[in-house]
Every structure is written in C-alpha cells, then in structure tokens.
Amino acid sequence: MQDALEESEEKAEEEEEDSIGYFYTLAVQMELDNDSHVILYGSPYMFVNQFNELVSGRNATLLLDNLKYMIGETEEDQTVVIPVKSLEQEYLTVPQSALLLFGLLFGIVIPVVLIIIGIIYWVIRRRR
C-alpha cells in the first residue's frame, strides 16, 4: 500500500510541474495487490446538497461512478441500478409582492373582517 501511495504522490508532483497554477486533490484512488480499491475524498462536505448544487450535481455523479467502479461494473453489467430522479433540491421562491399581499390578507384583513362580523352578530342577538 505504501508503494501505491508513493507512486500516487510522484504522479501528482509530475502533474504539478507540468500544470499552470494550482490544483486541488478532490479524491485519491488506490488499487491494492489483492484486487481491492480505496477511494479517499478530500472533504466530507462534498456530497452535502448545498455543495453538490454549486457544481450542478457533479459531486453526486462522481460518487455514483466511483461506487460502480469499486464493485467492478462495466457498461454491460448494470449491477447498480439507481432510479432516475433529480439529486438536486428544489426551493420554493415567493416574490416579495405576493408575500406582502398574502401576509396582509391573512394576517390583518381576514381577522378584522371576522371580528367585525362577530361583533355585528353579537349585537343583533343581544337586541332580540
């Protein structure tokens, strides 16, 4: 395992010399002699919805592809069947004008109207 880690570090150093600017290791993958695989991710927050949405769902795709790789799935196998659905979270946005309208309507207008109707009904019943 130490040899695999050293080879990985050497490759990273060579790529660093060839590349322009900085790079950040998102994940490290190692294949061991006994046909086992290890994938180490750079951050536990990679798969949190907020961060996944920042990269248009690519982190979730990365996780699913790595899962398929680790179990040795090929295009023909289709061992891992994941239902097709959006991995992104949808948010409800309410315009400021609608918020103000419904807030005034349900918070002030309807309660005042009901209180006035109740007072009128009470006065009519009292006079009888």
Distance bins in CASP14 RR format, pairs under 12 A and 6 or more apart:
PFRMAT RR
TARGET T0000
AUTHOR 0000-0000-0000
RMODE 2
METHOD distances of the structure
MODEL  1
1 7 0 0 0 0 0 1 0 0 0 0 0
1 8 0 0 0 0 0 1 0 0 0 0 0
1 30 1 0 0 1 0 0 0 0 0 0 0
1 31 0 0 0 0 0 1 0 0 0 0 0
1 32 1 0 1 0 0 0 0 0 0 0 0
1 33 0 0 0 0 1 0 0 0 0 0 0
1 34 0 0 0 0 0 1 0 0 0 0 0
1 36 0 0 0 0 1 0 0 0 0 0 0
1 37 0 0 0 0 0 1 0 0 0 0 0
1 38 0 0 0 0 1 0 0 0 0 0 0
1 40 0 0 0 0 0 1 0 0 0 0 0
2 8 0 0 0 0 0 1 0 0 0 0 0
2 9 0 0 0 0 0 1 0 0 0 0 0
2 30 0 0 0 0 0 1 0 0 0 0 0
2 32 0 0 0 0 0 1 0 0 0 0 0
2 33 0 0 0 0 0 1 0 0 0 0 0
3 9 0 0 0 0 0 1 0 0 0 0 0
3 10 0 0 0 0 0 1 0 0 0 0 0
3 30 0 0 0 0 1 0 0 0 0 0 0
3 31 0 0 0 0 0 1 0 0 0 0 0
3 32 0 0 0 0 1 0 0 0 0 0 0
3 33 0 0 0 0 1 0 0 0 0 0 0
4 10 0 0 0 0 0 1 0 0 0 0 0
4 11 0 0 0 0 0 1 0 0 0 0 0
4 28 0 0 0 0 1 0 0 0 0 0 0
4 29 0 0 0 0 1 0 0 0 0 0 0
4 30 1 0 1 0 0 0 0 0 0 0 0
4 31 1 0 0 1 0 0 0 0 0 0 0
4 32 1 0 0 1 0 0 0 0 0 0 0
4 33 0 0 0 0 1 0 0 0 0 0 0
4 34 0 0 0 0 0 1 0 0 0 0 0
4 36 0 0 0 0 0 1 0 0 0 0 0
4 37 0 0 0 0 0 1 0 0 0 0 0
4 38 0 0 0 0 1 0 0 0 0 0 0
4 40 0 0 0 0 0 1 0 0 0 0 0
5 11 0 0 0 0 0 1 0 0 0 0 0
5 12 0 0 0 0 0 1 0 0 0 0 0
5 28 0 0 0 0 1 0 0 0 0 0 0
5 29 0 0 0 0 0 1 0 0 0 0 0
5 30 1 0 0 1 0 0 0 0 0 0 0
5 31 0 0 0 0 0 1 0 0 0 0 0
5 32 0 0 0 0 0 1 0 0 0 0 0
5 38 0 0 0 0 1 0 0 0 0 0 0
5 40 0 0 0 0 0 1 0 0 0 0 0
6 12 0 0 0 0 0 1 0 0 0 0 0
6 13 0 0 0 0 0 1 0 0 0 0 0
6 30 0 0 0 0 0 1 0 0 0 0 0
7 13 0 0 0 0 0 1 0 0 0 0 0
7 14 0 0 0 0 0 1 0 0 0 0 0
7 28 0 0 0 0 0 1 0 0 0 0 0
7 29 0 0 0 0 0 1 0 0 0 0 0
7 30 0 0 0 0 1 0 0 0 0 0 0
7 31 0 0 0 0 0 1 0 0 0 0 0
8 14 0 0 0 0 0 1 0 0 0 0 0
8 15 0 0 0 0 0 1 0 0 0 0 0
8 25 0 0 0 0 1 0 0 0 0 0 0
8 27 0 0 0 0 0 1 0 0 0 0 0
8 28 1 0 0 1 0 0 0 0 0 0 0
8 29 0 0 0 0 1 0 0 0 0 0 0
8 30 1 0 0 1 0 0 0 0 0 0 0
8 31 0 0 0 0 0 1 0 0 0 0 0
8 38 0 0 0 0 0 1 0 0 0 0 0
8 39 0 0 0 0 0 1 0 0 0 0 0
8 40 0 0 0 0 0 1 0 0 0 0 0
9 15 0 0 0 0 0 1 0 0 0 0 0
9 16 0 0 0 0 0 1 0 0 0 0 0
9 25 0 0 0 0 0 1 0 0 0 0 0
9 28 0 0 0 0 1 0 0 0 0 0 0
9 30 0 0 0 0 0 1 0 0 0 0 0
10 16 0 0 0 0 0 1 0 0 0 0 0
10 17 0 0 0 0 0 1 0 0 0 0 0
11 17 0 0 0 0 0 1 0 0 0 0 0
11 18 0 0 0 0 0 1 0 0 0 0 0
11 25 0 0 0 0 0 1 0 0 0 0 0
11 28 0 0 0 0 0 1 0 0 0 0 0
11 29 0 0 0 0 0 1 0 0 0 0 0
11 30 0 0 0 0 0 1 0 0 0 0 0
12 18 0 0 0 0 0 1 0 0 0 0 0
12 19 0 0 0 0 0 1 0 0 0 0 0
12 23 0 0 0 0 1 0 0 0 0 0 0
12 24 0 0 0 0 0 1 0 0 0 0 0
12 25 1 0 0 1 0 0 0 0 0 0 0
12 28 0 0 0 0 1 0 0 0 0 0 0
13 19 0 0 0 0 0 1 0 0 0 0 0
13 23 0 0 0 0 0 1 0 0 0 0 0
13 25 0 0 0 0 0 1 0 0 0 0 0
15 21 0 0 0 0 0 1 0 0 0 0 0
15 22 0 0 0 0 0 1 0 0 0 0 0
15 23 1 0 0 1 0 0 0 0 0 0 0
15 25 0 0 0 0 0 1 0 0 0 0 0
16 22 0 0 0 0 1 0 0 0 0 0 0
16 23 1 0 0 1 0 0 0 0 0 0 0
16 24 0 0 0 0 0 1 0 0 0 0 0
16 25 0 0 0 0 0 1 0 0 0 0 0
17 23 0 0 0 0 0 1 0 0 0 0 0
24 41 0 0 0 0 0 1 0 0 0 0 0
24 42 0 0 0 0 1 0 0 0 0 0 0
24 43 0 0 0 0 1 0 0 0 0 0 0
24 46 0 0 0 0 0 1 0 0 0 0 0
25 39 0 0 0 0 0 1 0 0 0 0 0
25 40 0 0 0 0 1 0 0 0 0 0 0
25 41 0 0 0 0 1 0 0 0 0 0 0
25 42 1 0 0 1 0 0 0 0 0 0 0
25 43 0 0 0 0 0 1 0 0 0 0 0
26 39 0 0 0 0 0 1 0 0 0 0 0
26 40 0 0 0 0 0 1 0 0 0 0 0
26 41 1 0 0 1 0 0 0 0 0 0 0
26 42 1 0 0 1 0 0 0 0 0 0 0
26 43 0 0 0 0 1 0 0 0 0 0 0
26 46 1 0 0 1 0 0 0 0 0 0 0
26 47 0 0 0 0 0 1 0 0 0 0 0
26 51 0 0 0 0 0 1 0 0 0 0 0
26 55 0 0 0 0 0 1 0 0 0 0 0
26 58 0 0 0 0 0 1 0 0 0 0 0
26 59 0 0 0 0 1 0 0 0 0 0 0
26 62 1 0 0 1 0 0 0 0 0 0 0
26 63 0 0 0 0 0 1 0 0 0 0 0
26 66 0 0 0 0 0 1 0 0 0 0 0
27 37 0 0 0 0 0 1 0 0 0 0 0
27 38 0 0 0 0 0 1 0 0 0 0 0
27 39 1 0 1 0 0 0 0 0 0 0 0
27 40 1 0 0 1 0 0 0 0 0 0 0
27 41 1 0 1 0 0 0 0 0 0 0 0
27 42 1 0 0 1 0 0 0 0 0 0 0
27 43 0 0 0 0 1 0 0 0 0 0 0
27 46 0 0 0 0 1 0 0 0 0 0 0
27 47 0 0 0 0 0 1 0 0 0 0 0
27 59 0 0 0 0 0 1 0 0 0 0 0
27 62 1 0 0 1 0 0 0 0 0 0 0
27 63 0 0 0 0 1 0 0 0 0 0 0
27 65 0 0 0 0 0 1 0 0 0 0 0
27 66 1 0 0 1 0 0 0 0 0 0 0
27 69 0 0 0 0 0 1 0 0 0 0 0
27 70 0 0 0 0 0 1 0 0 0 0 0
28 37 0 0 0 0 0 1 0 0 0 0 0
28 38 0 0 0 0 1 0 0 0 0 0 0
28 39 1 0 0 1 0 0 0 0 0 0 0
28 40 1 0 1 0 0 0 0 0 0 0 0
28 41 0 0 0 0 1 0 0 0 0 0 0
28 42 1 0 0 1 0 0 0 0 0 0 0
28 66 0 0 0 0 0 1 0 0 0 0 0
29 36 0 0 0 0 0 1 0 0 0 0 0
29 37 1 0 0 1 0 0 0 0 0 0 0
29 38 1 0 0 1 0 0 0 0 0 0 0
29 39 1 0 1 0 0 0 0 0 0 0 0
29 40 1 0 0 1 0 0 0 0 0 0 0
29 41 0 0 0 0 0 1 0 0 0 0 0
29 42 0 0 0 0 0 1 0 0 0 0 0
29 62 0 0 0 0 0 1 0 0 0 0 0
29 65 0 0 0 0 0 1 0 0 0 0 0
29 66 1 0 0 1 0 0 0 0 0 0 0
29 69 0 0 0 0 1 0 0 0 0 0 0
29 70 0 0 0 0 1 0 0 0 0 0 0
30 36 0 0 0 0 1 0 0 0 0 0 0
30 37 1 0 0 1 0 0 0 0 0 0 0
30 38 1 0 1 0 0 0 0 0 0 0 0
30 39 1 0 0 1 0 0 0 0 0 0 0
30 40 1 0 0 1 0 0 0 0 0 0 0
30 70 0 0 0 0 0 1 0 0 0 0 0
31 37 1 0 1 0 0 0 0 0 0 0 0
31 38 0 0 0 0 1 0 0 0 0 0 0
31 39 0 0 0 0 0 1 0 0 0 0 0
31 69 0 0 0 0 0 1 0 0 0 0 0
31 70 0 0 0 0 0 1 0 0 0 0 0
31 72 0 0 0 0 0 1 0 0 0 0 0
32 38 1 0 0 1 0 0 0 0 0 0 0
32 39 0 0 0 0 0 1 0 0 0 0 0
35 70 0 0 0 0 0 1 0 0 0 0 0
35 71 0 0 0 0 0 1 0 0 0 0 0
35 72 0 0 0 0 1 0 0 0 0 0 0
36 70 0 0 0 0 1 0 0 0 0 0 0
36 71 0 0 0 0 0 1 0 0 0 0 0
36 72 0 0 0 0 0 1 0 0 0 0 0
37 66 0 0 0 0 1 0 0 0 0 0 0
37 67 0 0 0 0 0 1 0 0 0 0 0
37 68 0 0 0 0 0 1 0 0 0 0 0
37 69 1 0 0 1 0 0 0 0 0 0 0
37 70 1 0 1 0 0 0 0 0 0 0 0
37 71 0 0 0 0 1 0 0 0 0 0 0
37 72 0 0 0 0 1 0 0 0 0 0 0
38 66 0 0 0 0 0 1 0 0 0 0 0
38 69 0 0 0 0 0 1 0 0 0 0 0
38 70 0 0 0 0 1 0 0 0 0 0 0
39 46 0 0 0 0 0 1 0 0 0 0 0
39 62 0 0 0 0 1 0 0 0 0 0 0
39 63 0 0 0 0 1 0 0 0 0 0 0
39 65 0 0 0 0 0 1 0 0 0 0 0
39 66 1 0 1 0 0 0 0 0 0 0 0
39 67 0 0 0 0 1 0 0 0 0 0 0
39 68 0 0 0 0 0 1 0 0 0 0 0
39 69 0 0 0 0 1 0 0 0 0 0 0
39 70 1 0 0 1 0 0 0 0 0 0 0
40 46 0 0 0 0 0 1 0 0 0 0 0
40 66 0 0 0 0 0 1 0 0 0 0 0
41 47 0 0 0 0 1 0 0 0 0 0 0
41 48 0 0 0 0 0 1 0 0 0 0 0
41 51 0 0 0 0 0 1 0 0 0 0 0
41 59 0 0 0 0 1 0 0 0 0 0 0
41 62 0 0 0 0 1 0 0 0 0 0 0
41 63 0 0 0 0 1 0 0 0 0 0 0
41 66 0 0 0 0 1 0 0 0 0 0 0
42 51 0 0 0 0 0 1 0 0 0 0 0
42 59 0 0 0 0 0 1 0 0 0 0 0
42 62 0 0 0 0 0 1 0 0 0 0 0
43 51 0 0 0 0 1 0 0 0 0 0 0
43 52 0 0 0 0 0 1 0 0 0 0 0
43 59 0 0 0 0 1 0 0 0 0 0 0
44 51 0 0 0 0 0 1 0 0 0 0 0
44 59 0 0 0 0 0 1 0 0 0 0 0
45 51 1 0 1 0 0 0 0 0 0 0 0
45 52 0 0 0 0 1 0 0 0 0 0 0
45 54 0 0 0 0 0 1 0 0 0 0 0
45 59 0 0 0 0 1 0 0 0 0 0 0
46 52 1 0 0 1 0 0 0 0 0 0 0
46 54 0 0 0 0 0 1 0 0 0 0 0
46 55 0 0 0 0 1 0 0 0 0 0 0
46 57 0 0 0 0 0 1 0 0 0 0 0
46 58 0 0 0 0 0 1 0 0 0 0 0
46 59 1 0 1 0 0 0 0 0 0 0 0
46 60 0 0 0 0 1 0 0 0 0 0 0
46 61 0 0 0 0 0 1 0 0 0 0 0
46 62 1 0 0 1 0 0 0 0 0 0 0
46 63 1 0 0 1 0 0 0 0 0 0 0
46 66 0 0 0 0 0 1 0 0 0 0 0
47 53 0 0 0 0 0 1 0 0 0 0 0
47 55 0 0 0 0 0 1 0 0 0 0 0
47 57 0 0 0 0 1 0 0 0 0 0 0
47 58 0 0 0 0 0 1 0 0 0 0 0
47 59 1 0 1 0 0 0 0 0 0 0 0
47 60 1 0 0 1 0 0 0 0 0 0 0
47 61 0 0 0 0 0 1 0 0 0 0 0
47 62 0 0 0 0 1 0 0 0 0 0 0
47 63 1 0 1 0 0 0 0 0 0 0 0
47 64 0 0 0 0 0 1 0 0 0 0 0
47 66 0 0 0 0 0 1 0 0 0 0 0
47 67 0 0 0 0 0 1 0 0 0 0 0
47 87 0 0 0 0 1 0 0 0 0 0 0
48 54 0 0 0 0 1 0 0 0 0 0 0
48 55 0 0 0 0 0 1 0 0 0 0 0
48 57 0 0 0 0 0 1 0 0 0 0 0
48 59 0 0 0 0 1 0 0 0 0 0 0
48 60 0 0 0 0 0 1 0 0 0 0 0
48 63 0 0 0 0 0 1 0 0 0 0 0
48 87 0 0 0 0 0 1 0 0 0 0 0
48 89 0 0 0 0 0 1 0 0 0 0 0
49 55 0 0 0 0 0 1 0 0 0 0 0
49 57 0 0 0 0 1 0 0 0 0 0 0
49 59 0 0 0 0 1 0 0 0 0 0 0
49 60 0 0 0 0 1 0 0 0 0 0 0
49 86 0 0 0 0 0 1 0 0 0 0 0
49 87 0 0 0 0 1 0 0 0 0 0 0
49 88 1 0 0 1 0 0 0 0 0 0 0
49 89 1 0 1 0 0 0 0 0 0 0 0
49 90 0 0 0 0 0 1 0 0 0 0 0
49 91 0 0 0 0 0 1 0 0 0 0 0
50 57 0 0 0 0 0 1 0 0 0 0 0
50 59 0 0 0 0 0 1 0 0 0 0 0
50 88 0 0 0 0 0 1 0 0 0 0 0
50 89 0 0 0 0 1 0 0 0 0 0 0
50 91 0 0 0 0 0 1 0 0 0 0 0
51 57 0 0 0 0 1 0 0 0 0 0 0
51 58 0 0 0 0 0 1 0 0 0 0 0
51 59 1 0 0 1 0 0 0 0 0 0 0
51 60 0 0 0 0 0 1 0 0 0 0 0
51 62 0 0 0 0 0 1 0 0 0 0 0
51 88 0 0 0 0 0 1 0 0 0 0 0
51 89 0 0 0 0 0 1 0 0 0 0 0
52 58 1 0 0 1 0 0 0 0 0 0 0
52 59 1 0 1 0 0 0 0 0 0 0 0
52 60 1 0 1 0 0 0 0 0 0 0 0
52 61 0 0 0 0 1 0 0 0 0 0 0
52 62 0 0 0 0 1 0 0 0 0 0 0
52 63 0 0 0 0 1 0 0 0 0 0 0
52 64 0 0 0 0 0 1 0 0 0 0 0
52 86 0 0 0 0 0 1 0 0 0 0 0
52 87 1 0 0 1 0 0 0 0 0 0 0
52 88 1 0 0 1 0 0 0 0 0 0 0
52 89 0 0 0 0 1 0 0 0 0 0 0
53 59 0 0 0 0 1 0 0 0 0 0 0
53 60 0 0 0 0 1 0 0 0 0 0 0
53 86 0 0 0 0 0 1 0 0 0 0 0
53 87 0 0 0 0 1 0 0 0 0 0 0
53 88 1 0 1 0 0 0 0 0 0 0 0
53 89 1 0 0 1 0 0 0 0 0 0 0
53 90 0 0 0 0 0 1 0 0 0 0 0
53 91 0 0 0 0 1 0 0 0 0 0 0
54 60 0 0 0 0 0 1 0 0 0 0 0
54 88 0 0 0 0 0 1 0 0 0 0 0
55 61 0 0 0 0 1 0 0 0 0 0 0
55 62 0 0 0 0 1 0 0 0 0 0 0
55 63 0 0 0 0 0 1 0 0 0 0 0
55 87 0 0 0 0 0 1 0 0 0 0 0
55 88 0 0 0 0 0 1 0 0 0 0 0
56 62 0 0 0 0 0 1 0 0 0 0 0
56 86 0 0 0 0 0 1 0 0 0 0 0
56 87 0 0 0 0 0 1 0 0 0 0 0
56 88 0 0 0 0 1 0 0 0 0 0 0
57 63 0 0 0 0 1 0 0 0 0 0 0
57 64 0 0 0 0 0 1 0 0 0 0 0
57 86 0 0 0 0 1 0 0 0 0 0 0
57 87 1 0 0 1 0 0 0 0 0 0 0
57 88 1 0 0 1 0 0 0 0 0 0 0
57 89 0 0 0 0 0 1 0 0 0 0 0
58 64 0 0 0 0 0 1 0 0 0 0 0
58 65 0 0 0 0 0 1 0 0 0 0 0
58 87 0 0 0 0 0 1 0 0 0 0 0
58 88 0 0 0 0 0 1 0 0 0 0 0
59 65 0 0 0 0 0 1 0 0 0 0 0
59 66 0 0 0 0 0 1 0 0 0 0 0
59 87 0 0 0 0 1 0 0 0 0 0 0
59 88 0 0 0 0 0 1 0 0 0 0 0
60 66 0 0 0 0 0 1 0 0 0 0 0
60 67 0 0 0 0 0 1 0 0 0 0 0
60 82 0 0 0 0 1 0 0 0 0 0 0
60 85 0 0 0 0 0 1 0 0 0 0 0
60 86 0 0 0 0 1 0 0 0 0 0 0
60 87 1 0 1 0 0 0 0 0 0 0 0
60 88 0 0 0 0 1 0 0 0 0 0 0
60 89 0 0 0 0 0 1 0 0 0 0 0
61 67 0 0 0 0 0 1 0 0 0 0 0
61 68 0 0 0 0 0 1 0 0 0 0 0
61 82 0 0 0 0 0 1 0 0 0 0 0
61 87 0 0 0 0 1 0 0 0 0 0 0
61 88 0 0 0 0 0 1 0 0 0 0 0
62 68 0 0 0 0 0 1 0 0 0 0 0
62 69 0 0 0 0 0 1 0 0 0 0 0
62 87 0 0 0 0 0 1 0 0 0 0 0
63 69 0 0 0 0 0 1 0 0 0 0 0
63 70 0 0 0 0 0 1 0 0 0 0 0
63 80 0 0 0 0 0 1 0 0 0 0 0
63 82 0 0 0 0 0 1 0 0 0 0 0
63 87 0 0 0 0 1 0 0 0 0 0 0
64 70 0 0 0 0 0 1 0 0 0 0 0
64 71 0 0 0 0 0 1 0 0 0 0 0
64 73 0 0 0 0 0 1 0 0 0 0 0
64 80 1 0 0 1 0 0 0 0 0 0 0
64 81 0 0 0 0 0 1 0 0 0 0 0
64 82 1 0 0 1 0 0 0 0 0 0 0
64 83 0 0 0 0 0 1 0 0 0 0 0
64 84 0 0 0 0 0 1 0 0 0 0 0
64 87 0 0 0 0 1 0 0 0 0 0 0
65 71 0 0 0 0 0 1 0 0 0 0 0
65 72 0 0 0 0 0 1 0 0 0 0 0
65 73 0 0 0 0 1 0 0 0 0 0 0
65 75 0 0 0 0 0 1 0 0 0 0 0
65 80 0 0 0 0 1 0 0 0 0 0 0
65 82 0 0 0 0 0 1 0 0 0 0 0
66 72 0 0 0 0 0 1 0 0 0 0 0
66 73 0 0 0 0 0 1 0 0 0 0 0
66 80 0 0 0 0 0 1 0 0 0 0 0
67 73 0 0 0 0 1 0 0 0 0 0 0
67 79 0 0 0 0 0 1 0 0 0 0 0
67 80 1 0 0 1 0 0 0 0 0 0 0
67 81 0 0 0 0 0 1 0 0 0 0 0
67 82 0 0 0 0 1 0 0 0 0 0 0
68 74 0 0 0 0 1 0 0 0 0 0 0
68 75 0 0 0 0 1 0 0 0 0 0 0
68 77 0 0 0 0 1 0 0 0 0 0 0
68 78 0 0 0 0 1 0 0 0 0 0 0
68 79 1 0 0 1 0 0 0 0 0 0 0
68 80 1 0 1 0 0 0 0 0 0 0 0
68 81 0 0 0 0 0 1 0 0 0 0 0
68 82 0 0 0 0 1 0 0 0 0 0 0
69 77 0 0 0 0 0 1 0 0 0 0 0
69 79 0 0 0 0 0 1 0 0 0 0 0
69 80 0 0 0 0 0 1 0 0 0 0 0
70 79 0 0 0 0 0 1 0 0 0 0 0
70 80 0 0 0 0 1 0 0 0 0 0 0
71 77 0 0 0 0 1 0 0 0 0 0 0
71 78 0 0 0 0 0 1 0 0 0 0 0
71 79 1 0 0 1 0 0 0 0 0 0 0
71 80 1 0 0 1 0 0 0 0 0 0 0
72 78 0 0 0 0 0 1 0 0 0 0 0
72 79 1 0 0 1 0 0 0 0 0 0 0
72 80 0 0 0 0 1 0 0 0 0 0 0
73 79 1 0 1 0 0 0 0 0 0 0 0
73 80 1 0 1 0 0 0 0 0 0 0 0
73 81 0 0 0 0 0 1 0 0 0 0 0
73 82 0 0 0 0 0 1 0 0 0 0 0
74 80 0 0 0 0 0 1 0 0 0 0 0
92 98 0 0 0 0 0 1 0 0 0 0 0
92 99 0 0 0 0 0 1 0 0 0 0 0
93 99 0 0 0 0 0 1 0 0 0 0 0
94 100 0 0 0 0 0 1 0 0 0 0 0
94 101 0 0 0 0 0 1 0 0 0 0 0
94 102 0 0 0 0 1 0 0 0 0 0 0
94 103 0 0 0 0 0 1 0 0 0 0 0
95 101 0 0 0 0 1 0 0 0 0 0 0
95 102 0 0 0 0 0 1 0 0 0 0 0
96 102 0 0 0 0 0 1 0 0 0 0 0
96 103 0 0 0 0 0 1 0 0 0 0 0
97 103 0 0 0 0 0 1 0 0 0 0 0
97 104 0 0 0 0 0 1 0 0 0 0 0
98 104 0 0 0 0 0 1 0 0 0 0 0
98 105 0 0 0 0 0 1 0 0 0 0 0
98 106 0 0 0 0 0 1 0 0 0 0 0
99 105 0 0 0 0 0 1 0 0 0 0 0
99 106 0 0 0 0 0 1 0 0 0 0 0
99 107 0 0 0 0 0 1 0 0 0 0 0
100 106 0 0 0 0 0 1 0 0 0 0 0
100 107 0 0 0 0 0 1 0 0 0 0 0
100 108 0 0 0 0 0 1 0 0 0 0 0
101 107 0 0 0 0 0 1 0 0 0 0 0
101 108 0 0 0 0 0 1 0 0 0 0 0
101 109 0 0 0 0 0 1 0 0 0 0 0
102 108 0 0 0 0 0 1 0 0 0 0 0
102 109 0 0 0 0 0 1 0 0 0 0 0
102 110 0 0 0 0 0 1 0 0 0 0 0
103 109 0 0 0 0 1 0 0 0 0 0 0
103 110 0 0 0 0 1 0 0 0 0 0 0
103 111 0 0 0 0 0 1 0 0 0 0 0
104 110 0 0 0 0 1 0 0 0 0 0 0
104 111 0 0 0 0 0 1 0 0 0 0 0
104 112 0 0 0 0 0 1 0 0 0 0 0
105 111 0 0 0 0 0 1 0 0 0 0 0
105 112 0 0 0 0 0 1 0 0 0 0 0
105 113 0 0 0 0 0 1 0 0 0 0 0
106 112 0 0 0 0 0 1 0 0 0 0 0
106 113 0 0 0 0 0 1 0 0 0 0 0
106 114 0 0 0 0 0 1 0 0 0 0 0
107 113 0 0 0 0 0 1 0 0 0 0 0
107 114 0 0 0 0 0 1 0 0 0 0 0
108 114 0 0 0 0 0 1 0 0 0 0 0
108 115 0 0 0 0 0 1 0 0 0 0 0
109 115 0 0 0 0 0 1 0 0 0 0 0
109 116 0 0 0 0 0 1 0 0 0 0 0
110 116 0 0 0 0 0 1 0 0 0 0 0
110 117 0 0 0 0 0 1 0 0 0 0 0
111 117 0 0 0 0 0 1 0 0 0 0 0
111 118 0 0 0 0 0 1 0 0 0 0 0
112 118 0 0 0 0 0 1 0 0 0 0 0
112 119 0 0 0 0 0 1 0 0 0 0 0
113 119 0 0 0 0 0 1 0 0 0 0 0
113 120 0 0 0 0 0 1 0 0 0 0 0
114 120 0 0 0 0 0 1 0 0 0 0 0
114 121 0 0 0 0 0 1 0 0 0 0 0
115 121 0 0 0 0 0 1 0 0 0 0 0
115 122 0 0 0 0 0 1 0 0 0 0 0
116 122 0 0 0 0 0 1 0 0 0 0 0
116 123 0 0 0 0 0 1 0 0 0 0 0
117 123 0 0 0 0 0 1 0 0 0 0 0
117 124 0 0 0 0 0 1 0 0 0 0 0
118 124 0 0 0 0 1 0 0 0 0 0 0
118 125 0 0 0 0 1 0 0 0 0 0 0
118 126 0 0 0 0 0 1 0 0 0 0 0
119 125 0 0 0 0 0 1 0 0 0 0 0
119 126 0 0 0 0 0 1 0 0 0 0 0
120 126 0 0 0 0 0 1 0 0 0 0 0
120 127 0 0 0 0 0 1 0 0 0 0 0
121 127 0 0 0 0 0 1 0 0 0 0 0
121 128 0 0 0 0 0 1 0 0 0 0 0
122 128 0 0 0 0 0 1 0 0 0 0 0
END
